[in-house]
Amino acid sequence: MSRSRIESDRAAEFFDCSDSERATFEAGIKLGALFHQFSGIPISEENREAVERTIEKCVRVQPFVESVGVRID
């Protein structure tokens, strides 16, 4: 189990898992937050880009996010 990156981060003391398990956990947290924040939001061509930027800003403030891009088709 590779632990080099996990050992250097602030939350490492709370996890006893592999890097891939940790990445899966972090992704699940992000996706769950997005679902709860934005499910049911009305989207139209007029507000699509504003909603994309808003979602990006919300994800960026979460811990351990390095980059994010949102595209709504």
C-alpha positions in Angstrom: 0.0 0.0 0.0 1.5 3.3 -1.1 1.4 5.9 1.6 3.9 8.5 0.5 1.4 11.2 -0.5 -1.1 10.4 2.3 1.6 10.7 5.0 2.4 14.3 3.8 -1.2 15.7 4.0 -3.0 17.3 6.9 -5.7 14.6 7.2 -3.5 11.6 7.0 -4.0 10.8 10.7 -7.7 10.1 10.0 -7.2 7.6 7.2 -5.7 4.1 7.2 -6.1 3.2 3.5 -4.3 3.1 0.2 -4.0 6.2 -2.0 -6.7 4.8 -4.4 -9.1 4.2 -1.5 -8.5 7.7 -0.2 -9.0 9.2 -3.7 -12.3 7.3 -4.0 -13.4 8.6 -0.6 -12.5 12.2 -1.5 -14.3 11.9 -4.9 -17.4 10.5 -3.2 -17.5 13.4 -0.7 -17.2 15.9 -3.5 -19.9 14.3 -5.6 -22.2 13.9 -2.7 -21.9 17.6 -1.8 -22.6 18.6 -5.4 -25.6 16.4 -5.6 -27.1 17.9 -2.4 -26.3 21.4 -3.4 -27.4 21.4 -7.0 -29.9 18.7 -7.6 -33.1 20.2 -8.9 -31.6 23.6 -9.8 -33.2 24.9 -13.0 -30.8 25.2 -15.8 -31.3 26.9 -19.1 -29.1 28.2 -21.9 -29.3 31.6 -20.3 -27.9 30.5 -17.0 -25.8 27.4 -17.9 -22.4 29.1 -17.8 -23.2 30.9 -14.5 -24.3 27.6 -13.0 -21.1 25.9 -14.2 -18.9 28.7 -12.7 -20.9 28.5 -9.4 -20.4 24.8 -9.1 -16.7 25.2 -9.8 -16.4 27.8 -7.1 -18.2 25.6 -4.6 -16.0 22.7 -5.2 -12.8 24.7 -5.0 -13.4 25.7 -1.4 -13.5 22.1 -0.3 -10.4 20.7 1.3 -7.7 19.0 -0.9 -9.1 20.2 -4.3 -6.4 21.1 -6.7 -8.4 21.9 -9.8 -12.0 21.6 -11.1 -13.8 22.1 -14.3 -17.6 21.9 -14.9 -19.4 21.5 -18.2 -23.1 21.1 -18.4 -24.3 19.7 -21.7 
